[in-house]
Structure formats: structure tokens, C-alpha cells
């Protein structure tokens, strides 16, 4: 299958491209290299440096590469930045996604797989039975930041296109994804930030008291979820988390043990929009996609640190 992977030069997108190539698909990567890196793009993938809001260039790519399916990873993804620049985040994350959806519709694509977000869509959460956690797909979305609101908006558009144009879709609600190739700067997650600082023996910082909990999933597991979503018949919204809450203090301790880091973390005020607790029930993905996480947190952290050591030495 000819598959367009947006954001395929980025952290998660490049792992997805690898997984699709290994499964025998033809992969076409689109990335504006705002946060991605050309070196991340697999050698066997076609690459186009294009912004997802550039409809004319994307139209040419759909025609030239005969795109049959889309895996849409590209986005502005900094929660704090989304609160200070909501218009730009909507332009890229909402308008860019609609541009791709229109092209997928016009070209008769067989599947549209979308990278949504678990923590940012659910916010602090709400469920009818009063149990807030873990979040299921039936939990009421309650975004606390513009990034989460962008993702939720696109989910509604996906359903609209599914109903009106018979465009099959899967929206994967990611938890906190970590692993090799994640940048320790810019839009990085906390594990990459900690690992980068610890290996350089520089100070680490934790917002708030560090008891806020997250659901950490290794990037290889997320890449496999995308492949299964693309190849399977299931459609709809799916959580893809471990279902295990881990607080930030615990992550810091685990990484410090792996890296031999001895400095205590500094604590800074919690920013506006930060969620206190989130983890995801992914039993629906297990049942309908055949997906379960396979990499333990310790093994994933070790693989991440090993990659950081190698990449910094290179």
C-alpha cells in the first residue's frame, strides 16, 4: 500500500515509517522539518519537505505518489506554547488536518489514521460512574489546553468524514510516548529532557511536586499500533496506553539509577494547562486492533538512555 506519513521525520513518525517499510508498504514522508530531522527519514522512504497546510503541494504528492492511505502524525505539540499562540496551533493542527482529510476523500483513500492525544483530550477527566481514572474512550473529553482542543476537533471531523464520505478512520489517543530519537529540547517529553540532562550531568527540573502521574508508552509499541490500525478493519477512537500510572518523581529515580545521576531535581511552579493525573484503559485496542504494549518501562528507559549515549557520542 502507498502510505503517506505526515511528520515522518519526527520522533514518532519516523518509527512508524520504519514499521510500515518492514511490513512491505511503500512509505511517502511529508515533513516541514520544523521539529523533525532529515536523518530520521528511512532511506527506503520517499521524502517531501512540505507543510501540511500547503494544499497545492500536497495535492501534487497525492497524485504523483498515488497515495492510498494516510497516517497523520504532523502537529504542533507543545502544550504550554499552545496556550500562548492558539491561532497558530489551530492553523496547523486543525486546518492542516482538514487539508489532508479533503485530499484523502478526493483520492479515495482506504484509511486515515490520526495521532490524537489521551492526556490532553481527557484533561482532568470525567466519567458517568464517578470513576475518573483510568480513562476509557467513553470518558468525557475535557481539554485544558489548546493542543488538546485541536486534537479533539479533528476527531469530530474524522467522524464527520466517516459518516458522510465513508472514509474509514482510526484515531489513536496516545499517552506520554518516549524512546529513541526523541529530542531532549523543543517539544520533548519529560523522559527525553531528563535523560539528556542526566547524561550531561546538568540540573533537572520537575514542575510542581512531581506527584503528577502519566502513562508512559515506548515508541515501538506506538508504531505497531499505527500499523495495526492501518491494516485492520477496525474504525473509531482507541486509547493506546499501558493503563499503569507512573509519577514524575518515580521516572526521575529510575532514570537516575540507569544513568548514575546523583543530583536532586529542582522544582518549579506548575504551568497553566498541565494535567495532574492521566492513564488510559486500552482494552478496546486489545480487542479490536489486537494491540497491547510489549515493552516495560524499565526496558524502554534503558533503550532510550542507550540511544542518547550513542547519539551524543556520534
Secondary structure as UniProt FT lines:
FT   STRAND          2..6
FT   TURN            7..9
FT   HELIX           11..22
FT   TURN            23..24
FT   STRAND          26..30
FT   HELIX           38..40
FT   TURN            43..44
FT   STRAND          46..48
FT   TURN            52..53
FT   HELIX           55..65
FT   STRAND          69..72
FT   HELIX           79..84
FT   HELIX           86..90
FT   HELIX           91..95
FT   HELIX           96..106
FT   TURN            107..108
FT   STRAND          111..117
FT   HELIX           118..122
FT   TURN            123..124
FT   TURN            128..129
FT   TURN            137..138
FT   HELIX           146..165
FT   STRAND          169..174
FT   STRAND          176..178
FT   TURN            180..181
FT   TURN            186..187
FT   HELIX           190..199
FT   TURN            200..201
FT   STRAND          205..207
FT   TURN            208..209
FT   STRAND          213..214
FT   STRAND          216..218
FT   HELIX           219..231
FT   STRAND          236..240
FT   STRAND          246..247
FT   HELIX           248..259
FT   STRAND          266..268
FT   TURN            272..273
FT   HELIX           283..288
FT   HELIX           297..313
//
